[in-house]
């Protein structure tokens, strides 16, 4: 028997400068004979993976509930996403809820026994948790997998998939994925197999790369179309969603159409996308975005100037992010975050001075007469919630 999951994962570093990508394939080959694999949707891209995936999973799950009430077999759905904000369980969602501690521990003990101690310890944090999700989801009918950094070499790409969804691709994680849009898009899109759905893209180069790779691998590539009615927009307005979430919802609906899974569009009303332009309070929104693409989406979504509670990881283009956000920002309040990858306060201050934004340090004080946006990374949102005891 292995040590408990939380202790086992605590012993694994979250980030690696180099990863042996063959290792997870060897581990998956060991695991595969022992588990069932559901129909799989694989989501790659730079932004919108988590929300698009949750929309697909949420709508499919509620349709399954509807079928069960009619006396049909229950339709079970799992969604694997990362990173988490407050608790690891957020990464592995099954049938409407985050996986319980007991469910995760049982899956961990089974996975560890199949892989053995040496292989289990060789796998990275993300690789092990990906395979853990496979064990949790083995009796599901549909498994929605969100890729981590890339696509082609990502741990989530070890299994076959029925559909790949390519969300908007932009510049991010260049040290891992490539310096140009073409290189980054190629790395992500080379993961496609039979069918792929391409979300609306900011960069035309992504469309060119997608068509080329689809042709090379013999995949059917569909480009997401503008909806024929504005039902999603109506629902989004009621929920306070920005335009980018409307785009993601339309992509999710088209993915379900491709999969021949029925849905009720009104089920989006009950969907909570915590951390995605989420109204924590009337005057506080939180968003886990962290790159220029996300910043542009946020600027479009904001209808007034805000106080920006911000920090960044050191591999992000935070000066560009701040420059993009500037027209909608009154001032910035720098919040300290706990991460080995956090940018130094001095570097953030220097960027703010370059961009000419007024700033101070966050003192955990919220003025009811101000509107706030908490933005910059999962770490920023996590730290804000902890300081506010939320």
Secondary structure by P-SEA (a helix, b strand, c coil): ccccaaaaaaaccccccccccaaaaaaaaaacccccccbbbbbbcccaaaaaaaaaaaaaaaaaaaaaaacccbbbbbbbbcccccccccccccccccccaaaaaaaaaaaaaaacaaaaaaccaaaaaaaaaaaaaccccbbbbbbcccccccccccccccbbbbccccccccccccccaaaaaaaaacccccbbbbcccccaaaaaaaaaaaaaaccccccccccccaaaaaaaaaacccaaaaaaaaaaaaaaaaaccccccccccccccccccccccccbbbbccccaaaaaaaaaaccbbbbcccccccccaaaaaaaaacccccbbbbbbbbccccccaaaaaaaaaaabbbbbcccccccccbbbbbcccaaaaaaaaaaacc
